[in-house]
Amino acid sequence: MTTTPARVPQEERSRAMRQRLLEATVECLVEAGFSGTSTTLVSQRAGVSRGAQLHHFPTKNDLVLAAVEHLTEVRGAELAAAAAQLPRG
C-alpha cells in the first residue's frame, strides 16, 4: 500500500517562500551591497520564480525593507536569548 504525503498548507508554503526570499536578500546585500542586489538575483538565489518573488515583494525596496526588518527580528531574538543566559545580580 502506498501512502500519499500530506499536502503542506498554502500558508505554510507561502511563509517558507518568504523566508527563503528574505534570507537570500540578506545574503545578496552582504555580498553585493544595495546597488549590486537585484530582485532577479534574489529570486535565483532563493530558488523561486520571478513571478513568485514579485507576488510577495513587488519592488526591490519592498524586498530590502522586509529583509532588514526580518534581520532585525532575528538578531533581536538572538540578543534576548543571550541576555537571558547572563547571570542575574
C-alpha positions as CSV (number, residue, x, y, z in Angstrom):
1,M,0.0,0.0,0.0
2,T,1.3,3.4,-0.9
3,T,0.7,6.5,1.1
4,T,0.4,10.0,-0.3
5,P,2.4,12.6,1.5
6,A,0.4,15.2,3.4
7,R,-0.1,18.4,1.5
8,V,1.6,21.4,3.1
9,P,-0.9,24.1,3.7
10,Q,-0.7,27.1,1.4
11,E,0.0,29.5,4.3
12,E,3.0,27.4,5.4
13,R,4.4,27.2,1.8
14,S,4.0,31.0,1.5
15,R,5.7,31.6,4.8
16,A,8.6,29.3,3.7
17,M,8.9,31.1,0.4
18,R,9.0,34.5,2.1
19,Q,11.7,33.2,4.4
20,R,13.9,31.9,1.6
21,L,13.5,35.3,-0.2
22,L,14.4,37.3,2.9
23,E,17.4,35.2,3.7
24,A,18.6,35.3,0.0
25,T,18.2,39.1,0.1
26,V,20.3,39.5,3.2
27,E,23.0,37.3,1.6
28,C,22.9,39.4,-1.6
29,L,23.1,42.6,0.4
30,V,26.1,41.4,2.4
31,E,27.9,40.2,-0.8
32,A,27.0,42.8,-3.3
33,G,25.6,45.8,-1.4
34,F,22.3,47.5,-2.2
35,S,23.3,48.5,-5.8
36,G,24.5,45.0,-6.6
37,T,21.4,43.4,-5.3
38,S,18.6,42.8,-7.8
39,T,15.2,41.1,-7.5
40,T,16.3,38.7,-10.2
41,L,19.4,37.8,-8.4
42,V,17.5,37.3,-5.1
43,S,14.8,35.1,-6.8
44,Q,17.6,32.9,-8.4
45,R,19.4,32.5,-5.1
46,A,16.2,31.7,-3.2
47,G,15.3,29.1,-5.9
48,V,11.9,30.7,-6.6
49,S,10.3,32.0,-9.8
50,R,10.5,35.7,-10.6
51,G,6.7,35.8,-10.5
52,A,6.6,34.3,-7.0
53,Q,9.1,36.8,-5.8
54,L,7.1,39.7,-7.3
55,H,3.9,38.3,-5.8
56,H,5.4,38.7,-2.3
57,F,7.6,41.7,-2.9
58,P,6.6,43.9,-5.9
59,T,9.7,46.1,-5.8
60,K,13.3,45.9,-4.7
61,N,12.6,48.5,-2.0
62,D,9.8,46.3,-0.6
63,L,12.1,43.3,-0.6
64,V,15.0,45.1,1.0
65,L,12.9,46.7,3.7
66,A,11.3,43.4,4.6
67,A,14.7,41.7,4.7
68,V,16.1,44.4,7.1
69,E,13.0,44.0,9.3
70,H,13.5,40.2,9.2
71,L,17.2,40.5,10.1
72,T,16.3,42.9,13.0
73,E,13.8,40.5,14.4
74,V,16.2,37.5,14.1
75,R,19.1,39.4,15.7
76,G,16.8,40.8,18.4
77,A,15.7,37.3,19.4
78,E,19.3,36.1,19.4
79,L,20.2,39.0,21.7
80,A,17.3,38.4,24.0
81,A,18.3,34.7,24.3
82,A,21.9,35.6,25.0
83,A,20.8,38.2,27.6
84,A,18.6,35.6,29.3
85,Q,21.7,33.4,29.8
86,L,23.6,36.1,31.7
87,P,23.9,35.7,35.5
88,R,21.4,37.8,37.5
89,G,22.5,40.4,40.1
